Amino acid sequence: MKLANLNKLLNSELTTKIINSSIENDELVINSEINNLNSIILFLKSNNNCKFKQLIDIFAADYPNREKRFKIFYLFLSHEKNLRIKISCALDKNDKIPSITKIFPSANWMEREVFDMYGIQFKNHPDLRRILTDYNFKGFPLRKDFPLTGFNEVRYSEKDKKVIYEPVKLEQNYRDFDFSSPWEGTKYLKEINKKNQNE
């Protein structure tokens, strides 16, 4: 089956569930609402004309200036048909997206990673807790408003004999700024050497 035929099939079978679809970079891209996500994925996996039986990845993106801040993406592969498909959903900060762990058990860790990095909640997830950061970690590192240095730093305290968290302090002691232009080369060093020799 070709992508164009698959696109027609999905638009006829799932007319009310798909917002729009297009073919980009040899894969079919489908936009959908959160509520229709599970039924679309179930159709793609079980329908004999599709057979998308491998979940490749789940990831998200943060667009802070949009009304619906986050976009979540699901990538699927059909070995039998040699086709790829990407499903995307836009969601707000407080929206909960249905977990697909009952359809694809491998989604468990992927959904936990998205939760850990972006704070996106998954309904009916069997074990939704942080997976890459520490249990007491504050904030979500891949959100655009998360500071580059984070909020806390972790270090081992010899005094307390344990790992402690403390607010990030940016040390300035070892910074040596050189404001000369790279086009001037090391001319300023020669001037300093001349001054030292004259003294």
Buried (B, 14 or more C-beta within 10 A) or exposed (E): BEBEEBBEBBEEBBEEBBEEBEEEEEBBBBBBBBEBBBEBBEBBBEBEBBBBBBBBBBBBBBEEEEEEBBBBBBBBBBEEBEBBBBBBBBBEBEBEBBBBBEBBEEBBEBBBBBBBBBBBBBEEBEEBEBBEBEEEBEEBBBBEEBEEEBEBEEEEEEEEEEEEEEEEEEEEEEEEEEEEEEEEEEEEEEEEEEEEEEE
